[in-house]
Amino acid sequence: MKGLRDRKDVIKVRTPVDEETIRHLKIGDRLEIEGVIYCGRDAVLPRIARLFEKNELGTINVHLKGAVIFHTAVSIAGIGPTSSNKVEIEESIPILSRAGVKIHLGKGALNSKSIKALKENNAIFAVTPPTSALFAAKTISQRLVAFKEEGMEAFYEINVTGFPAIVAIAHGKTLFAQPPS
């Protein structure tokens, strides 16, 4: 199982994430992610989803199989999670999961449609601690990938080490009290 090295306290996950790693994760697992994470939010995630549906992800040299997507903007002030249940973001989760994204990072409860799509595509949703300074310290590099005109909400790729997250939705189960409809 690529990525599962230590189950005692924190599970280290390396990108791209494989199917076996996701199958073994459960709600409440604490993760440290290493490797490439794509960053986007409501301005660009629907655009990325449309590129996948048109089979045009290659036009921006993005490969989502085993990917991690963080629902965030990238700015000189740092990075921090945005609400994943914004309509534009949440509607992209089922499509991007079909495209191969294995971990969606953000904050907030997701609806039952998103939970079902995650389960069907062996993908998970993890929440992140809201600490921009910590994330900046865990970021090795960043690169603008696409949609420069969106400014800090453009689609970025960051390379990270020890990036913290907690599994919040996995295999049709959620740590949130009741998924909204």
C-alpha positions as CSV (number, residue, x, y, z in Angstrom):
1,M,0.0,0.0,0.0
2,K,1.8,3.1,-1.2
3,G,1.5,5.9,1.2
4,L,0.5,4.0,4.4
5,R,3.7,4.0,6.5
6,D,2.7,4.5,10.1
7,R,-0.8,3.9,11.5
8,K,0.1,4.7,15.2
9,D,-0.7,8.4,15.2
10,V,-0.4,10.1,11.9
11,I,-0.8,8.4,8.5
12,K,1.7,9.7,5.9
13,V,0.1,9.9,2.4
14,R,2.2,10.5,-0.7
15,T,0.7,11.9,-3.9
16,P,-0.4,10.6,-6.3
17,V,-2.6,8.6,-3.9
18,D,-3.5,5.0,-4.9
19,E,-6.8,3.1,-4.5
20,E,-5.5,0.8,-1.7
21,T,-4.5,3.7,0.5
22,I,-7.9,5.3,0.3
23,R,-9.6,1.9,1.0
24,H,-7.8,1.7,4.3
25,L,-8.5,5.3,5.6
26,K,-11.3,5.9,8.0
27,I,-13.1,8.8,9.6
28,G,-10.9,10.5,12.2
29,D,-7.6,9.3,10.7
30,R,-5.0,12.0,10.9
31,L,-3.0,12.5,7.7
32,E,0.2,14.1,6.7
33,I,0.3,14.7,2.9
34,E,3.5,14.8,0.9
35,G,3.8,15.7,-2.7
36,V,1.8,17.8,-5.1
37,I,-1.6,19.3,-4.1
38,Y,-3.7,21.2,-6.6
39,C,-5.4,24.3,-5.2
40,G,-8.6,25.9,-6.5
41,R,-11.9,27.2,-5.3
42,D,-15.3,28.4,-6.6
43,A,-13.7,30.5,-9.5
44,V,-11.8,27.6,-11.1
45,L,-12.9,24.2,-9.9
46,P,-16.0,24.2,-12.2
47,R,-13.7,25.1,-15.1
48,I,-11.4,22.2,-14.2
49,A,-14.5,19.9,-14.1
50,R,-15.6,21.1,-17.5
51,L,-12.1,20.5,-19.0
52,F,-12.3,16.9,-17.6
53,E,-15.8,16.4,-19.1
54,K,-14.5,17.6,-22.5
55,N,-11.4,15.4,-22.2
56,E,-9.2,18.6,-22.3
57,L,-7.3,18.5,-19.0
58,G,-4.2,17.9,-21.1
59,T,-4.4,21.4,-22.5
60,I,-3.3,22.7,-19.0
61,N,-1.0,19.6,-18.3
62,V,-3.1,18.5,-15.3
63,H,-3.3,14.8,-14.3
64,L,-5.9,14.1,-11.7
65,K,-5.5,10.4,-11.2
66,G,-4.6,10.0,-7.6
67,A,-4.6,13.8,-7.1
68,V,-5.3,15.8,-4.0
69,I,-7.3,19.1,-4.4
70,F,-7.4,21.7,-1.7
71,H,-10.3,24.1,-1.7
72,T,-8.3,27.3,-1.3
73,A,-6.8,30.4,-2.9
74,V,-3.0,30.9,-3.0
75,S,-1.7,34.4,-2.1
76,I,1.3,36.0,-0.5
77,A,-0.7,36.0,2.8
78,G,-0.7,32.2,2.7
79,I,-3.3,29.5,2.1
80,G,-6.3,28.4,4.2
81,P,-9.4,26.3,3.5
82,T,-12.5,27.8,2.1
83,S,-16.0,26.3,2.6
84,S,-16.3,23.2,0.5
85,N,-20.0,23.3,0.5
86,K,-20.2,26.4,-1.7
87,V,-22.4,25.4,-4.7
88,E,-19.6,25.8,-7.3
89,I,-17.1,23.7,-5.3
90,E,-19.5,21.0,-4.2
91,E,-20.9,20.5,-7.7
92,S,-17.4,19.9,-8.9
93,I,-16.6,17.2,-6.3
94,P,-18.5,14.3,-8.1
95,I,-16.9,15.2,-11.4
96,L,-13.4,15.6,-10.1
97,S,-13.7,12.4,-8.2
98,R,-14.6,10.6,-11.4
99,A,-11.5,12.3,-12.9
100,G,-9.4,10.5,-10.4
101,V,-9.1,12.9,-7.5
102,K,-8.7,10.8,-4.3
103,I,-8.6,13.4,-1.6
104,H,-10.6,16.7,-1.4
105,L,-9.4,19.1,1.3
106,G,-11.5,21.9,2.7
107,K,-13.9,22.7,5.5
108,G,-17.6,22.2,6.3
109,A,-20.1,19.5,5.9
110,L,-21.0,18.2,2.4
111,N,-24.4,17.1,1.1
112,S,-25.5,13.5,0.7
113,K,-24.9,13.7,-3.1
114,S,-21.3,14.5,-2.6
115,I,-20.9,11.8,0.1
116,K,-22.3,9.2,-2.3
117,A,-20.1,10.4,-5.2
118,L,-17.0,10.1,-2.9
119,K,-18.0,6.6,-2.0
120,E,-18.7,5.5,-5.6
121,N,-15.3,6.8,-6.7
122,N,-13.2,5.6,-3.7
123,A,-12.4,9.1,-2.8
124,I,-12.5,10.9,0.6
125,F,-13.0,14.4,2.0
126,A,-10.6,15.6,4.7
127,V,-10.7,18.8,6.7
128,T,-7.7,20.9,7.5
129,P,-6.8,23.0,10.6
130,P,-7.5,26.6,9.7
131,T,-3.9,27.9,10.2
132,S,-2.5,29.7,7.2
133,A,1.0,30.1,8.8
134,L,1.3,26.3,9.4
135,F,0.3,25.6,5.7
136,A,2.9,28.1,4.5
137,A,5.6,26.4,6.5
138,K,4.6,23.0,5.0
139,T,4.7,24.4,1.4
140,I,8.0,23.7,-0.5
141,S,7.0,25.4,-3.7
142,Q,4.1,26.7,-5.7
143,R,3.3,27.1,-9.4
144,L,0.5,28.8,-11.3
145,V,-1.1,26.1,-13.4
146,A,-4.0,27.7,-15.2
147,F,-6.5,30.6,-15.2
148,K,-4.0,33.4,-14.2
149,E,-6.8,36.0,-14.8
150,E,-8.4,34.7,-11.6
151,G,-5.6,36.2,-9.5
152,M,-5.1,34.4,-6.2
153,E,-8.1,32.2,-7.1
154,A,-6.3,30.8,-10.1
155,F,-5.5,27.0,-10.3
156,Y,-2.2,26.4,-8.5
157,E,0.0,23.4,-7.8
158,I,1.8,23.3,-4.5
159,N,4.5,20.9,-3.4
160,V,4.2,20.1,0.3
161,T,5.6,18.0,3.1
162,G,3.8,17.0,6.3
163,F,0.7,18.8,5.3
164,P,-2.0,18.1,8.0
165,A,-5.5,16.9,7.4
166,I,-8.2,14.8,9.2
167,V,-10.4,12.4,7.3
168,A,-14.0,13.7,7.6
169,I,-15.9,11.7,5.0
170,A,-14.9,8.2,3.8
171,H,-16.7,5.2,2.3
172,G,-20.2,6.8,2.7
173,K,-19.7,7.8,6.3
174,T,-19.3,11.3,7.7
175,L,-18.1,12.8,11.0
176,F,-20.6,15.6,10.6
177,A,-23.8,15.1,12.6
178,Q,-26.1,14.9,9.6
179,P,-25.3,15.6,6.0
180,P,-27.4,18.5,4.6
181,S,-29.7,17.6,1.7
